[in-house]
């Protein structure tokens, strides 16, 4: 890394990875076998392609494939790039042209600070506008210079820990294995560590770009600031302070487009070492970023998407080095723009912590949403049990050969051998049902007498990033074989990838866990291959619409877990003795996410092996799951409220008093009453999967059935919101009535204050029948609003006016429900007035009329 401080840097690397090395050696001592790497397609992927009829045929015994009308020979497939089109591979492997032929370089790398610097413009130099893209040979030359600066230069001690930690991650196997171990396993691990470090670095590069663009808003500089010109970015560049927000991240292409306008964001790189450097602006980096990150059709190598979607099994070190230098340069630009320079006057070498300071490790973690629902919580616990047990991890790795291609198996071993052991000490060691904490094959036994391992920060976010990478590409190969689409195994120029998530862009590309292919008519046969329960779990983990869903791949790749990633790489860079000061645990949601992924991988591999595991998993984060949960709670609470009204004399007296005080309102509200039996029948008709019991197996047909209701709800979100609001309002009122009944039974009024309290309590209970009828009607409105939306999917679609009426009735019901519920305890008259106004609405009157006609028909 650095010549001047080489011994110090090596000492830090050795110290920070000591416990991880012990874990790895322990794996090896337990006969954890690693197969020799074979740079060919796995037997599973070969079998998948061989099962497909021409024009896509795999040559017998050769690594060649006929794609369409042309044959791609084994020579064209390069080791590590087996799933990348040869044209893209050629761009990635482009050699830098000789300096004499390419002329003077526009950029140089400061080897002491790892920042890009620009030479002063001279007559005859090649110049690029911010809208251009850097030629590939020049990009390759710049990457080579960055590689020399990072690994052979003289970087000083002021290099940020984030940058230095990434280098530590890339060198992890080199430091963690003795020199005498030079077998194939070690070489595989070294290649894997470089790719894993590149995954994390590219994620952080996108975050640096996003932070710079977002911080360059009006008022952030002396010239009046920079107005974001792209309306798409203006809509999507929201404050990312909520660490759970995984949606709405602006596209990388749009961010780079906006960077080309950042002429005012500059820093002066002039230093005593390089006294004659020109001021560098953010816009001048746009051509480099386009060439590195944009798709091949735009002239770039698209390295970030190739890595994040799992197509590569190796990467050249120079692209990792270029990414580090770009992160360092962009962070310095951001610091300069914020007037928060730390360190040297030339822009310093501080780190951009302020851009991601919304959630720090000192704050109490938010409880994991994955532990909230029994179906998912059971799988999370199953994954924790796997992670605790060495024998279970060994079995899972062996079975993973059924799905993971041989080119990616070294990456899986890297994760299982080096990253997973760092997470285990953070798991709860309390005894779970059916689990012994004294299992001799457990990691608990390994770390019981260790004083060093628990102090190493768990590399949970890094392990999660890697597992998303492996799981996506492995499932892609399976999807291609099951659906007879072998061409989609490869990253091809000008073609969208088949991805694990990206449900919002399903019209542009196939989503492998979506029940149907892109044409919305052909079923996804992968569901039969891996099982409906596995597909349901994958959907919940990676592509669910609920705000509680983790959407793991999107979260780790687009900034949600940046704080965790930065903390982990910094932990690798810190001296070992400093990390003893404060052991750090990973975010509970992140830990539960990786455990759920391991459980899901176990379930998929068992299915492919012809084995079964009793899971009974069913979706918990889909639109249908959210709606049916709300309906279950609504029916249960209304049943209980009905029982109170019928059986409690105190409430009965209060209701009769209200009927005497408000006779007209009670008469007007009487048509709103809906029998609970009718609501149940409507719910079962609209949501057939609601009839299934919790212990019933979730089948393939259930997946396709739920898909239809998910589509219905996605086109009518107001219905889902109304059901959720109604569920909350009914639960709140029911609890309020229970509390007040206890007060009425126990209170003996002896003062004016007590009598006033008793009167207020009785008045709250007096609207129990009114509230019950209103709540049931709002649920009825939501359910009847689903029917027109459902019928629109059929050939005999209803008229537009009918659907519009129902939507308006749903919106009006939600507003009335909010007013009624919020004023019940403070201003009951306002709640009753809101109901009177609600009954006057035209859309509501039409729903009431339809309800009467339906009741006549049934009678």
N, C-alpha and C positions, 0 to 999 in steps of 0.2 A: 504493500500500500504506500508506504513512505520510507524513503531511504534514511532520512535524518532521524526519524523516530521509529525505526523498524522494530527494535527490540521491545519498545514500549507497546507498540501496536500488537505485536505477536503475543505479549504477555496478557494484554486485555482479551484478545481472541481466545487464548488458552483458558483463561480464568472464567470468562463468561459462558463457555461451552463445556465446562468440566462435567457438570452433572448430566448434561445431555449425552456426552460421550459415555459416561458410566451406564446410562440407560441403554444405549446402543450396544455396548459390549455385553451387557446382561442379556439382551436379546440373542446375541450371537452365541453366548455360552449356553443358552437353553435350546440349542439346535434349531434356531429359527432360520430355515433354509431359504436361500435366494437363488432362483434359477438364472442361468446365463442369459444375458440379453440377446435377443434375436431381432435384427432389424427388418423383420418381415411382418406381414399382417398376422394377427392371431388366428388360431384355428377356428375360433368362433366367427370372426369377421369373414374369414375365407369361406366358411360353410354358409354364411348368410348370403354371400355374393354368388356362390356356386348354385344356390337354390333358385336363383333368378334366371329366367329364360333370356336368350339373346334379345337385343344387341349387347347386353352387358354380361360377359363371360370371363371367368378367371381361368387362365391357362394352367393346366395340370402341372404341379410341381414347380411353377415359376411365379415370380412376383410381378406379374404383368396383368393388365386389365384392359378390356376393350370398352372404351367410353364412346357410345354412339357409333359413328362410322370410323373412328380412328383407334389405333391400338397404342396404348402407352406401355412402353417396354420397361423392363426392370432397371435398365440403365438410367431412365429418367427419374426414378424414385430414389431420393437421397436419404441416407440414414437420418432419422429424426424428423423427416418431412414426408413420411409415407402417406399422409392424408392431406397433402397440400398439392395443388396443381403445379406441374413443372414450371409453368410460366411465372407463378408467384415465387416458387423456390429459387428460380434464377435471379429474381430481383433481390430476394433476401440475401443471397450469397454473392451479390455483386461485389467485385473487387474494386478497390479505389484505383483510379487512374494515377499515373505518375505525376508528381508535382509539376514536372516540366511541361507536361501536356495540358494540365488543367489550369495553369497560370496561378497567380497569387491567390491565396485563400482569403475569403472575406472574414472568416472567424478563426480565432485561435483559442486554446484552452489554457487558462491560468493554472499551472500545475500545482500551485501552492494553495489555491482556494477552490479549485474545480468549478470555476465560473467561466462561461463563454465571454470572450471579448472580441471586439471588432476592430480590425485594422482601419486606420484613416483611409478614406476614399482617395484613390489616385487615378490619374488619367489612364484610360485603357483597361481598368479593372472591370470584370464582369459584375453587373449590378442586378439585383432582384427587387422587384416591387413587392409590397406585402401581399399582393394577390397571387404571386407566382408560387411555384413549387420547386424545391431544390432538386436538381438532377441527381439520379441515383448514385452515380460514381462519386459526385462531390459529397453526398450524404455518407457514403461508405468511407471516404477519406476522413471526414469529420469524426465518424464513429471510431475509426482507428486511432485518431489523435486523442479522443476521450479515453479510450482504453489504455493507452500509454500513460495518460495523466493519472488515471485512477489506480492502476495496478503497478506501474513502474515509475511514477513521478515522485515528487517531493512534497506531497500534501502535508500541510502543517497541522498543529494540534487544534486549530480553530475550526476544523471541518465539523459541521453539525453532527450530532449523534444520530440523527435520522439517516443521513447519508452513510456514516461509518457503520451503523448497524446493518444496513442493507448489504454492505460489503462483507460483514461478519456472517450474515446469513448465506451469502454466496460461497463463502469459504468454510462453512460449517463442517462438512465431512473431512476436509483436509486437516482441520485442527483436531477433530474428534477421534481420528484413527491413528494408531502408531505407524511409523514409517515403514515397518516391515510388512504391513498388510497392504498389499498392492494387487489383490485379486480382482476379478471382474466385478464383484459386488461393490467394492470401494469405488471403482471407476464409474459405475452406474450412479452411485450416490452423489458423486461430485457433479456429474452432468445434471442430475435432478436438482441439486441445490442451486445451481445457476439459473435454471428455469423457474424454480419457485421464487427466488429472489427477484427475477425479472417480472413475474406476475405481480408481486407486491409493489415493485417500483413503478410499473406502468399504471397501477391503480392510483398510486400517490401522485404520479405525473398528471393524470386527469384532474385530480383534486387541486393541484397547484394551478392548473389552467383555470379551473372553475373559480377558485378563490380570487385569482387576479382579475378575471372579468367582472365578478360580482362586486369586488371592492373598488372597481373603477367607475363607480356610479357618480352622479352629479354631487358636487360638493367635496369630493375627496382630493382635489388638488387646487392649486392657486389659480389656474386658468378657468375655473368654473366647472371642472369635472368633465366626465365623459358620459354621454347619454347612450344607453344601449339602443342600437338602431334596429336590431332584429325583434319584431313583435313576438316571434316564437320564444326567444330567450326571455324577453320581458315578462311573458306569462309564466315561464317555467323557472326563472331565477328567483325562487322564493327563499326566504331565510331558512337555512338548513340546520337550525338549532335543535330541532326535534330529531334525536338520534334514531327514532323508529321510522322516520319518513323515508321510504325507499322509492317513492314515486315522484314523477315530475322532474327528474334530473335532465337538464338540457343536453341535447345531442352534442357530441364532441366536435362534429363538423361545424355546428353553429357557433360553438365557443371559439374555435380557431378563426372562423370568419370574423367574429367580433374582435379578436386579438389583433387582426390586421389593421384595425382602426385605432389602436392604442399608441398613437405616436407620442402622446404626452407623458406616458408612463416610461420613465427612463432611470438609469443609474449610471454613474461615472465610474468605470472600472480602473481608472488611472491609479497606479500605486508606485511605490519606490522600485519595485521589481520591473514593472511595465509602465514607464512614465509617459508613453505616447500612444495611449489608446483612445479611440473615439467613444463618445457617449452612446450607449446601447439602449434602444427603445424596444418595448414589447412587440411592436408590430414587425420588427425585423426577424423575430423568431418564427413568425407564421409560416414562411416557406419551409423551414426545417420541420415543424410540427406536421405540416401537410404531408410531406414526403414520408415521415415516419409512421403517422397514425391513420391517414385517410385510405380508403379502399384503392385497390389496384386500378379500377376504371378512372380514378382521379389522378393517377400517377404515383400513388404512395404504395408502401408495402403492407399497410394495414396491420402492423405488428401487434397492436393492442388487442384487436378482435381475434386474431389468430391465436394469441396466447390465452385470452380470457375464455374463449369458447372451446379450447382443448385440442386444437388441430396439431400443435407442435409437441414433440417429445424431447426436443433439445433446442437450444438457442445459442447463437454465437455471443461470446462475452462482450464484443464491441457494442451490441445493441443495448445491453444492460448498462454499460459505461456511459453511452450517450444519454440514456434515460436519466441516470444519476446527475450528469452535468446539467441537463435541462431543468431538472427539479431544483437544483441549487441556484441556477440562474433565475428562474421564475420566482423563487422565494425571495431572492435579493431584490428583484424588481418590485415585488409586493411590499417588502419592508421599506424600500425607498419611497414608494408611493404613499405609505402610511406615516411617513416621517418618524419611523420607529427603528432607526438603524442602531444595531448593537455591535460593538466591536470596533473594527477599523473604520476610518472615515470614508473609505472607498466603497462602502456599501455593506461592510461588515460580513460576518459569517454566522449571524444569528439564525434562529429557526422560526418558522411561521407557526407558532403555537396559537396565536390570537385568532387565526382563521378557523381553528377547530377547538375553541375553548368552551364550547357550549356544554360539554360533558367531560369532566375530568375524573381521574381514577379516585380522587378523594371523596367524591359524592357517593351517597348511598345508591346502589344499583336499583333499577326499576325491576320489580318482580317479572319473571318470565311469563309471557302469554301462553307459551306451550304447555305450561303446567296447569293451566286453568281448566282444560277440558280433559275428561277421563281418557278418551280414546287416544289423544296425542300424548298425554302424560304417561300412559302405560308404555308407549313406544320409546319415549325419552328415557324412562327408567331401564328399559331393555337395552338401549344403547349404552347407558352408563355401566350396566353390568358387563357388556362386551368390553368396554374400554378398561374396566378394572382388571379383567382376567387375561393373562398372557395366552392361555390355551385358546380362549375364544377369539382373540385377535389372530392367532395363527390359523385357526379354522376358517375365519372370514377371509383372510388373505388367500388361502388355498382355493376356496370356492370362488373368489373374485376372478379367477382366471377364466371362468365361464363367460364373463361379460367384459372384463378389462382387456384391451388388446395388449399383446406382448410388448409393443413399443412403449406403453404407458405403465407397465408393471413396475419398473424401477421407481417411478414417481409414487406409486402406491406404497412401495416398500419404504421409501424415504419418509412418507407421512406416518406410516405405522411404526417405523423404527426410531425415528428421531423427533418427530413432532408430538405424536400421541402421548409418549411418556411424560412430557412436560405438563400435560393437562391433568393427568390422573391424580396428583397430590391435591388438587383443588376440589375434587369430588368429595361429597360427604361420605365419611367412612362409617356412618351409622348403619346398623344392620337393616336390610330391606327384607321384605317377605320372600322366603325361599332363597336367601343369599347369606353366605357365611363370610364374615369380614376376615376370617382367619384362613382363607383359601391360600394354600402354599404357592399357587401359581399367580397370585394377585400381585399387582404392583405395590399394594399397601405393605406387603412383607419386605419388598425391596427397599422401600423408603422409610421403613419403621426406624431403622438405626442411623439414617442419614441426616446429617445436619446441614447439608449443602443443597440437596435437590429442591426442597420446598422454596428456597429463596430465589431460584431462577423463575422469572416471570413466565407463566404459561403461554405457549404460542398457539392459542386457540384460534385467533383470527387468521393466522397464517395457515394452520391446518385446515380450517374451514374453506379458505380460498382454494387450496390444493384439491380438496375433496370435491368441490363444485366442478373444478376443471376436469377431474378424472371421471366423475359421474356423468357429466354432460356428454363427453365424447363417447363413452362406453354405451350410453343409451342411444346416442345417434346411430352408432353402428347397428345396434339391435333394431332400431326403428327402420333403418334402410333395408335390412334383411326381411323384416316382417312385412313391410309394405312394398317390397320389390322395387326399391328406389336406390340402387347401389351408387349412382353418381353423387348422391347427396352425402356420402361418407366424406367427400373431399371438399376442401375450400377451393372454390373456382372463381376465376375473374368474372366480375359483373353479375354474380349470382348471390342471392341471399342465402344465408346458412339456415339449416334446420336447427333450431335452438331449444333449450330446455325451458326457457321462459319467454318473455316478450309477447304475452297474450294480446297486448294492445296493438301489436303490428301483425296479428295473425293473418290479415288479408294480404300482407306482403310476403310472408314466409310461413312455412309450417312450424308449428310448435309440437314437439314430439310427445308431450303428455296431454295434448288436446284430443278429445274423443274422435274428432273427424279430421281428415286431411284438408288442405286448403280450399278444395272445391265445396266443402260443407256437405258433401253427399257420400263420399267414400269413408267407411269406418277405418279408424286407426287400429290395425291388427296387432300392434305392440301391446295393447291392453290385454289381449288373450295370452300373449307370451309371458308377461311378467305378473299378470293377475290384477284384478280390479282394485284390491286393497293397496298394492304397491303403487298403482297409478294414482289412487286417491291421496296417498301420503305425499307423493311427489308433487302433486298439484298444490296441496296445502303448504308445502315447504318452499316452493319456488314460484308459483304463479297464481296465488289466491288473491281475491280482491279485498278481503277484510283488512281493516287497519291493524288488527292483531296478528296478522300473518307475517312470518319472518321474511319471506321473499329473499332467500339467503343469497343466491348468486348476485342478484341485483344489488343487494345491500353491501356485500363485500367489494363489489366492483365499482360502485358509483357513489361512494363517500359516506355511507351510513356508519361504517365501522372504521373510519379513518383514525379516530382517537385510539382505538384498540390496536390497529396495525402499527401506528407510530410508537405507541408505548412498548409494543413487543420488540420492534427492531431497535429501539433505544435501549431496551433491557439487554440485548445482545452486545451492545457497544459499551455499556457501563462496566467499570471494573467490578469484579466479583464481590469484593468486600463492601462496596457501596450498596449493592442490591440486597444485602442483609438487613439494611436499616428498615425496610418496609416491604414485607411480602405483599404481592399484589394478586388479586383474584380476577379472573375474567368476568365479563358481564354475564349474568345468569341466562339471558336469552341466547347469547352466543354459545355458551356451553351446552344448553339444551338443544340448540340447532345442530351442532356437530354430532351430538349423541343421537338425535333423531335421524340424521343422515346415515350414521352407521347402522342403526336399526333398519332403515329402509334398504340399504345395500344388502344387509343380511336377508331381508325378506325377498328381494329380487333374485339374489343368487340361489336361495333355497328353491324358489319357483322354477328357475332354469335348470336346477339339478333334479327336478322331479320330486322334491321333498315339500313338506308342508309345515307351517308353523301357525298355531292358533293365534290369530291376531284380532279378528273381528273389528278391524279398523274401518272407520267410515269418515267421510269428509267433515271437517269442523270449521273451515274458513271460507267455504264457498258461499255464494249468494243464497242457495237453497238451504244450506246448513244454518246460516244466520236467521233466515226466515222461519224455518221449522222450530229452531230453538225459541224464538220469540213467541211463536204460536203455542208451543208446549207450555211456556210460562204463563201466557195469557189465559189459556183454558184452565190451568191448575189454579191460578189466583182468583179467577172469576167463580170457579166452583166453590172456593173457600169463602168468597164474599157472599155468594148466594146462601151458603150455609149460615153465615152470621146474620144475614137479613131475616132468614126464615126462623131461626132458633133462638135468637137473642131478643128478649122482651124489651130491653132498654133501647136497642136500635129500632125496634118496631114502634115504640112510643115516639121516638124522635122523627121517624119517617111520617107518621100520621100527623104530627105537628106541622111538618113542612107542607103536607098536602092541604092543610087548612090555611096556611099562610100564603101559598103560591098555587092556588087551584088551576089557574089557566096554564101556567108553565108545565105543571105536571101532566095536564091533558095534552098539551102540544107535544110533549116529549114521549108520550106513550107509543106513537108509531115507530119510535127508534128501537124499541126493545127487540132483541134477537135471541132466540133460544140457543143455548150453548150446543145442543145437539146439531143444530143447523150449521153452526160455525165449524164443528168438527167434520161434518160431512163435506163442506166446501173445502176445508183444508186438505182432507184426504184426497179429494178429487183433483185439486191443483198440484199437490205434492205427493205423488204415489209412494215415494220412498219414506214418507213420514210413517207409513204403516209398519215398517220394519222395526223389530225389537232390537235393543242395543246389542244383544248377544248373537244376532243373526249375521251370517256371512254376507259381506258386501260383494255382490256379483257383477259380472260384466254388464248385464242388462240394466242393473241399477245405475251404472256409470252413464250409460246413454240416456236413461230416463232423467237422471238429474241434470244432464247437460241441457235438455230442453227447458227445464224450469230455470236453470241459470241464465239461459238466453232471455227468457221472459222477464226475469227480474232485472237483468242488465239493461233492458230497454225501458224499464219503469222503476227507476231507483226510488222515486217518491213513495212507492208502495212499501219497499223495504224499510225506508226511514219511518214511515207511519207505523208500521208494525213494531219497530224498535221503540219509538216514542210511546206507543200505547202500552207496551209491556212494562216500561219503566213507570209510567203514570199509574197503572193499575197496582203494581207492586207497592209504590209509595203510598197510595191511598189506603190499600189494605192494611199495611203496617200502621198507618196513622189511626185507622179505626180500631185496630186491636189495642193500641196503647190507650186510646180514649175510653174504650169499654172498661178496661182495668181501672181507669181513673174514676169513672162513674160508679163502679161497684165498690170501690174502696173509700171514696171521699165522703166524709161527713161534714157538710158546709157549716162552719162556725163563724165565719166572718164575711164581710162584703167581698173581699178578694176571692175567697173560696167559691162563693155563689157566682161571681163573674166567671171564674174559671170553669165551673160546671156548666154554665150557660153556653160558653164558647165551645166547650166539648160537645154538648148536645147538638148544637147547631152544625158542627162539622159532621156528626153522624147522621143528621137529618137528611143530607143529600145522598145517602148511600144508594138508594134506589135510582135516583136521577143519574148519579155517577155511573152506576152499573149499566144502565140502558145506553148512556152516551158512549161509554167505553166499548160495549159490544157492537154498537153501530159503527164506530170508527174502524173496528176490525173488519166488520162486514164490508164497509166501503173499500178497504184495502184489498179484500179478496175478490170482490166483484170487479175491481179495476184490473185485476190480473186476467180476467177472462177475455176481454177484447184484445189485450196485448198477446194473449196466447193464440187467439183465433187468427191474428194477423199472419201467423206462420203457416196457416193452412190456405188452401186455394180459395175457399169461400170467405174472404175477409169482410168484416163488417164495415159500415160507413165510417168515415173519419170523425164525423160529429159525435158519434156515440163514444168513441175512445176519448175524445177531447173532454167530454162531459165527465167521464170517470176520473180522468187525470185532475181536472179542476176540483172535483169533489174530494179527491185525496189530498190535494194541496190545502183546500179550505178546512178539511178535517184536522190536518196537522196544525194549522194556525190556531184553530179553536181549542184543540187539545192542549196546546202550550199555554194559552191564556187561562183556560179553566184550571189546569193543574197548578200553575204557579201562584194563583190567587186564592186557592182553597183555604189556606190557613190564615191568611192576612186580610183578605177582602172577598168574602164569600159572595157578596152582592155583585161584584165585578165578574166573578165566575159564572153566575147565573145569567147575567146580562149577555155574556159572550155566547152562551147557549141559545138565547133568544135570537141573537143576530145570526148565529150559525144556521138556524132553521129557516131563515129567510133567503138563503142563497139558492139561486136557480139550479145549480148543479146538484146541490144536496136534495132539493125537492124532487128532481128527476130520479135520484137513487131511491128515495123514499117511495115514489110511485112504482118503480120497478119492483121494489121489495114487496109492496102490497099485491101486485099482480102475481108475483111468484108464490106468495102465500095462498092466494086464491087457487092457483093451479095445483098446488100440493094438496089443498083441502078437497 
